[in-house]
């Protein structure tokens, strides 16, 4: 955000134009179409000032905004009778951090030709997620470039993100031309460089224009200082650009909630994501396949015969069928697809790394499902477009990934349907949004792999064993005593005639997981594989004991959900680090302290203690036989035949 200096050539504070016939004005605006556009680019390229200039020149600033703007401008040191245009966008304290726009600031204005919704997004790299939010609904991108610096990394990143989000028209606003004396060669160099990038990204059109947002050159009127430029002003471009949006004809209606104000009314509320629906048409619930006819289309303003894309309505069906929040309605003649595995472009938006195998919550339309990244194909270099190998995702990374979901969801590719082709990933503990994703295509194995029904079930095996299968998950620092207690517990269970097996971390790493190291990503995969094996063994009717450090809560929660809450007993062997380090049975802590063992849990890699374990064993002061007794008591309460 740039602020107007005291000597800026800026119009004095003035009142907006008066409307002589309000009814005529309202009628005129009602017939206009609306263009949604986004301003983006590197920090301090003048985005907020540019939007402020557009708002000012459109002369539709309210009196109270003018008064507040005058006060704010004086507070920020702007000369009397002058205003700081950037404050029109950044005026709210919630949107400013040391003078920087950090949220997506939406502004609305209109001209006699068109209405506009503009999203001003922050330029700093750490706020790339905000740019994604603004671009998700935009039709045009105004990419600003400081004429003094040319294209920068964030300029390229924003251009790529705009392309990924489906924006096909870009206005390249080469700003601050007054600071390079309106040099034609400078303008042409930047324009040619960006056009080459746009061709690579498949952008349909790029219109480059030399601007000075500060002084108003080529914003609404042609500047005398650029006689060599014969293109449109920025306002003329925005008023006349024709956006060819592919019309999605299929009816898609994500159900947001079931509306039951009283016992005689049941409606399905939501917003039509694409297509249209009319009373009497037959719709299908995609997940169940059940169909029914539309009896009523209810809105706040009364019943309608037809609802089009963007309409927020409540649909009343002629027959009651199984449909609830998260289901997707479609026309019975054009059914939608479902999948539990697909390939997608992931834009990572969180400081915590995105790890293969870690479980997240995925939200696609109104659907929720557990999801994990099963593979990272490559990461995209935003400068060169090169594909780079990648084991985990960092803040602002753009990568092609494969995902597996805990249950099938209704989907489509992003190119076909933005509603069914876009999703977010949410951290299961902090509830923070960690990534945005765009579906590229379904994975063939999602249709080729089917569960085989077996004649002998888990219950049959448990009856033969005369006890239930369970998983007892020991977690704690290296040297805490997990393996010792698990071994003693197995001896006790074996003496009682129970069928058991121990999955020990060191033993597993000598075979099944011998290809894994000790990075965070490898630790996640190590626990995922161990949990899958433990589940299979439990299905065989065994009491399985796992002795893994399993340092992260997210992976222990994944194991709990995979195995089942009723089958999972978490045992936290709570031995202080200093005790574990004093024991050091494998000499690992000594190596770590001498810098010979990176990623040692407790030393240079974190351990996250369980929040609500079933058993806490303070192994430093508890004898092994007493620890076994603790676990046996819990085991007896969860399985009547294991006492």
N, C-alpha and C positions, 0 to 999 in steps of 0.2 A: 504494500500500500504506500503510495507516494502522497505527500502533503503539498498543497500549493504554497509556494514561497510568497512573501509579502508583495513582491513586485510582479507577481504573475499577471499576465494579460487575461483577465477574467471578468465577465460581466458583473456589475454590481448586484446586490441582493434586490430581488424584484418579486412581485406577486404573479401568480399564474394567470393565464388568460381566462377571461370570464366566459361562461357558456350562456348564450342568450336564450336558447330554447332547450331546456333540460330534457324534455321528452324526445325531441329530435336526436339529441346527442345519445341518449340511451338506446333508441331504436337503431341508430347507425352502428353503435358498438355491438349490439346483439347480432348483427349480420356479419361481423368480421370474423375471420379465422384467427387462431392463436398460434404463434410460433414460440416454441420453447428452445432457448439456447443457453449455452454455458460459456463462461469466460474462464480460461485456464492459461497456464504458462508458468514460468519461473517466478519466484518471489521477487517483489519490487519491480515487476515489469509494467505496473500501472493498471491492473485489472479494476480495482475499486474506483480509481479516478475515472477510468473510462466509463464505467457504469454510471457513476455520478454525473458525468457529462451528458450521457444519454437521457437520464432522468431530468436533468436541468433543461436541456434543449427541447424536450417534449412538452415542457411547461405544464406538467400535471402534478406538481408538488403541492400538497395541502398546506394551508396557512400555518397549522400547528407544527408541521415539519419544517417549514421555513423559519419559524421563530426558534425552534430548537436547534436548527442548523446554524443560525446566526450566533446563538449562545455558545454552542460547541466550538465553532470556528474561532471565536474570540478566546475561548479557554485554551485552544491549541496554538494561539499566537498568530492567527491570520489577521491581516490588516483590516481595519474597520471598513465596512461596506463591501468587503470581499468575503467569499466563503470557501471552505475546504470541501471540494466536491466529494472526496473519498469518504467523508463523514456521512454522506447520504446512505452509504452502504455499511460502513463500519461503526455507525453511531451507537449501536447497542453495546453496552459493556460486556454482555455475554459473548459477543462475537469478536472481542479484541483481546489480544494478549501482547502487551508491549508494542501496540500499534500494528499488529499482524492479524489479518483475517484468519481465524482457525476453524470456524464452522462454515457450512454452506449457507450463504445469505441469499435468499430469494427476494427478488423485487419485481413489481408488476407496473407496466406502463403501456401506453398506446399512442398511436398516431392516427390520422384520418384513414390510413390504409390498413392497419393491422394492430392486433393486441399482442403483447409480449410478456413472457415469463422468463426472467433471466436468473441464472444461478451463478453467483460469484464464489469460486472455490479457492482455497488457500494454495499458495505456491510452494510451501515448504514440503520437502520429500516425506517427512513423517506424517503428513496429513493427506497422503495420496488416497486413503480410504474415503475422505470427504469428496474428492474429485469423482470417485466412482459413484457416489450417491447422486451427485448433480448430473453426471453424464447418463445415468440410467434412464432418464425420462426426456433427455434433450434430443432435438432434431438437427441442430446446427451447433458447431463449436467455433467460438472466436478465440483463436490461439494468439496470445500476445507475445511479442518478442521485443526486447530492448535493442534498439538499433545499434547501440554501442557494443553489445556483447554477442549478438547473433544467437543461433540455436544453442541451447544448453541441454544438459542431461534431462532436466525436468521437463523442458519443452518437448523433447523426443518421447519421454515417458507419457506425457499427457496426450500427445498425438497418437501413440500406439493404443493407449487406453480408450481414447475416443473411438478409434477404429474398431477395437474389440467390442465396445458397447453398441456398435451398430450405427454410429454417426458417420454419414457419408459426405457431408458438406462442411467445409472449413473456410472461415474467413481468417486469413493470416494478417493480423493487425501489427504491423511493424511500427512500434510506438517510440516516442521520444526522438522523433526525427529532427526536432528543433535542436537537439544536443549534438547532432552530426551535420548541422547546417543543411538539412534536407538534401543530402548527397544522393544522387540518383544511382551511382555505382554501388554504394553501400546497400541501398534498397534492393537492387537487382540481385546482388550476391546472396543475400539472405533468402529472397524469394525463390531463386533457382535451387538453393540447397534444400529448402523445405519441400518444394515440388518433387524433388527426387525421392525424398522420404515418403511423401504422400503416394507416389506411384507404387512404391514398394508395399505400402499398407493397403492399397486398393481403395483409396479415397476417391469418390466420384468426381468431386470438383474442389479446387482451391482458388480462392480469390484473394490476391495479395494487395494490400493498400498501405500507403505511408501516412502515419497519423502522428498527431501530438494531442493526446487526451487532455493534457494540461492547458493547452492554448486553443483547442478546438479545431485544429486543422483536419479537414476531410472527415469530420465526424457527421455533421449534418449539412455542411456547405463546402463546396470545393475550395481548396486553399490556393491563394495566389502564389504561395511559396513552392508549389509543386506543379509548375506549368508542364513538366514532362510527363505527368501522370494523367491518363485519360480514362481511368476506371471509375467505378461508383464510389460515393461516400459510404461510410459504414451504415448509416441509417437507411440509405437507399438500397443497399444490399439486403439488409434485414427485412425491409418492406417488400422486396420483390422476389427473393429467393423462393423457388418452388421445390418443395421437399417431396420426393416420390417415396412414399412409405408403402411397403408391401402390405396389402390388406389381408389379414388373416380371417378367412371366411368361416372357419369352424367355430362353433359355439363352445366356449370354455367358461365354466362358472365355478371357481373355487368357493366352497361353502365356508363362511367365516363363523357363523353360529346358527343354532336352531332357535328360532323365534317362537316362544310359547307364552304369550301374555296371559292366556287363560286356557282352560281345558278344551275349548271348542275351536282353537286356532293353532295350527302348526305350519310354520313357514321356514324356508331355508334362505338365510340372508347372506348377501355378499355383493360383489361387484363383477359385472360381466367383463371378463378379461379379453375376450375377442369374439367376433361374430355377433350374432343377434338371436333372439328367441321371441316367439309369439305365443299367445294363448292358444291352446289346442295342440301344440307340437309335443312330440314324445321325446323325453330325455332319458339318459342312462347314467346310473352311478357307475363310474369306471371300475372301481375296485370290486364291487359285488356283481355287476352286470344287471342289476334290477332296473326295470324301466317303469315310467309313469308319464302321464300327460300333464302339461301345465294348465292348471285350472284358473289361477289368478296371478297377475303380476302387481304386487302391492308396493307403493311408494309413499313417502310422507305427504305428497300432494294428491294422493288418490290412486286408483287403479289405472293400469296402462294395458294396452293391447300388445305392445311390443317393447322390448328393451334392447338397446344397442350397446356397443362397446363403451365402457366407462360408466354405465348406469348402475347406481347403487340401489338394489331392489330386494324384495323378499318374494320368493317364488312359492306359491301354494300348489301342491300336487293333488291330482284327482284321487290317488290312492296312496296310503301311507306305506313308504318303503324304508329300508334301513339306510339312512343317510345322516351324517353328522359332521361336525366341524372337522376339516381336513380332507373330506371327500371332494371329488371333482365331478361336476355334472357336465355331460356333453350331449350333443344331439345323438339320438339312437341310430341315425343313418351314417354318422361319421365318428365312430368310436375312437378313443385315445389309447395310446400304448402305455404299458407299465414296465419297469425294470428295477433291478436291485444292483446293477453294475453299469457304469458308464465312464467315458473319457470326458474330461472337462479342462478348460483353462481356469486355473486358480490364480487369483490376485491375493497374496497374503498381506494382511493388514494389521498384524500384531507383533509386539516385540518378542513374545515367546515363539520359539521355532515351531514350524509345522513338521511333524514327524510321521514317517511311514508307520502304519499300524496303530497309531494313537486314535482313540475313539472320540468323535465329536458329535454334536447334534446338528443335523442338516435340516434347514427349512426351505422348502420349494413350494411356492404359492402358499397355501395354508397347511401343507403337509409337513409333518415332522418325522424324522427317522434318525436312528443312530447311523453314523457313517465313519469310515476310516479311509485314509489314502493308502492304497495298496501298491502304488508305484509312481515314481516321478520320472517321466520320460525325458524331459529336459527343461531347463530354465532359459528364459529369453533374455538376451542382452539388449537392453533398451536403446543403446547407442547404435549397435551394428545389426541387430536382428539375428545374430548368431545363436545357435542352440548349444547350450552349455550343459555338461553333466552335473547332476545335483543329487545329494543324498537327503537334504532337508531344506525347508523353505524359511527364508528370513523376511524381515519387514520389507514390504514393497516388491518382493519377488513376483514375477509373472511366470508361471510354469504350466506345462501340459502334464496332467496327472490322471491316473485311473483311480476310481473310487468304488468301494463296496458298501452297500447299505444294509441295515439290519432288517429291512422289509421292503417289498416293492413299492414304488411310488409312480404316480402318473408323471410323464415327462415328455419333452420334445427337445429338439435342438434349439439353441438360442437364435440361430438365423431364421428359423421358422416361427418360433413363438417366444417372445421375451418373457411372457408370463410363466410358461412351463419349462423354459430353458435356462432360467437364472435361479441361483440359490445362494444362501449364506451358510457358513459353518460357525457354530457357536461352541465356545469352551464349556464343558459340562460342569465345571466347578465355579468359575468366575462369572459365567453367563455373558462374557464379552464376545462380541462378533469378531472372529479372528480372520475370516477370509470371505471373499465373494467369488462365485464361480459361474461359468458359462458352459452349458452342456454342449459338447462337440458331437458325440455320437454314442449310441448304445454299444456295449461290448457283446460280441457274439456269444461268448461263453455264458452270458446271462440267460440265453435261450437254450444253449446246448447242454448245460449241466442241470440235472434234475435229481432230487433226493430219491434214493432207492428204498422202498419199503421192505423191511426184513421180517421174517417170520418170528424169530426169537427176539423178544423185546427186553428192555432193561428190567422191567418188573419180573419177567421170567427168570432172569439171571439172579436177581435179588432173592427170589423165593428159593432158588437152588442154594444160594449162599447163606440163606437164613439171616440176612441183614441188608440194610439199605446201603447203596453207594453214596459216598460223601467225598468232598474235597476239603482238607484242612490245610489252610494256606498260612505258612509261617513266614513272617517278614521281620526284618531287623537288620542292623549293621553287620558287616563282615566281622566274625568273631563273637557275635552276640550269644551264640549257643543254639541257633535254629536247628542245625543238623543233629546236634547231640540230643536235643529234646525230641525231635521227630523220630530218631532212631530208637530211643527209649519207649516212645509211644507205640511204635510199630511192634516192638517186642511184647508189650502188654496186650495189644490187640491180637497178635498172633497166638499168644498163650490162651486167649479166649476163643480161638477158632475162627477169627475173622480173616477174610481175604484182603490183603493190603499191598500197597506199593509206595515207595518213596521216590519222588522226582527231586533229586538234589541238583542245585545250580551248577556245581562244578562237574558233576557227571554228565549232565545234559550238554554242557559246552564241549565235552570231548567227543560228541557224536552228532546228534541232531543239530546243535547250534555251534558247531566248530567253526563256521564261517563268520560268526559275529564277533565284533570287538566290544569295547566298553564306552563308546560314545552314547549320547542320549538316544539317538536314533536306533542304535544297535540294542540298547537296553530295552527299549520299547518292543522291538521285534522279538527279543529273547523271551519276554514275558508273554507276548501274544502266542508264540508257538507253545510255550509251556502250558498256558491255559487251555489251548485246543487239545493237547495231549491229555491233560488232566480230565477234561470233559469226556474224552473217548474212554479213558480208563474207568471213570465213574459210571459211564453207560454200560461197561462190562460188569458192573456190580461191585467194584472194588472200593475200599476206603483209601483214598489217595492223599498222601502227605507231600506238600511241596515245600522245599526249603530254598527260597530265593530271596536275595536282598530286596528285590522288587521295590526300588526307591520311590517310584512316582505313584501318587494317589490315583491318577487317571487310569493307569494300567491295572492297578488292583481293582478299581471299579469296573473296568472292562471285563476282567476275569470273573468278578462277581456276577455281572449281568449275563455273561456267556454261559456260566455254569448254573446259574439260578440262585436267587437269594436263599431259598430253602435248603439248598445243597452245599452252601459255602460257609465255612467257619474260618474267620480271619483271626490269627493268633499273632499278636505283636510281642516279640521278644525285646522288651524295653531295657536294653543294656546301655549304660552311658558310654559315650565315645572314648573317654579316658580309660574305662575298664577294657573295652574292646582292643584299644591300642596297646594296653599293657599286656593283654593276652597274646595278641598278634600271632596266632598259631601258624599262619602261612608266611609270615614275614612281609606282608603286603603294606602295612602301615609304615614300616621302616623304609621301604622303597619309596613310598609316596612322599614321606617327609624329606627324602633326599632328591626329590624331583625325578625319580626314575620310573614312576608309575602315574601317568596322567589319568584323570577321570576316576579317581578313587573316591567312592562314596563316603561322605563324612569329612573328607579332607579337601578335595577340590571339585567334588561333584555333590549335589544336594541329596539329602534323604528327607522325604516328606512323611512324618509319622501318621498313622491312621487316625481318623477322627473318632470312629465308633467301632473299634474291634470287638469281636465276641469275647476274646480272652486277652488279658494283658499279663505277661509273665515278666516280673522284675528279676531277670536271671542272675543279676549280680548278688542278690540276697536270697534267692529261692533255690532250693535243692531240685535236682532234675526230677526226682520221684514226685515231689510236690507239684512241679509244673505239669507233669503227666496227669496227675490227679485233677488239676484244674481243667485241662482239656477234656478229660474223660467225663467230668460232670456236665460240661456243655454238650458234649456229644450224646450223652444219654438223654438229655432233654429234647434233642432234635431228631432222635431216631429211637423209637420204642424198642427195637430189637438189638440195639447196640449196647445196651447197658450191661 
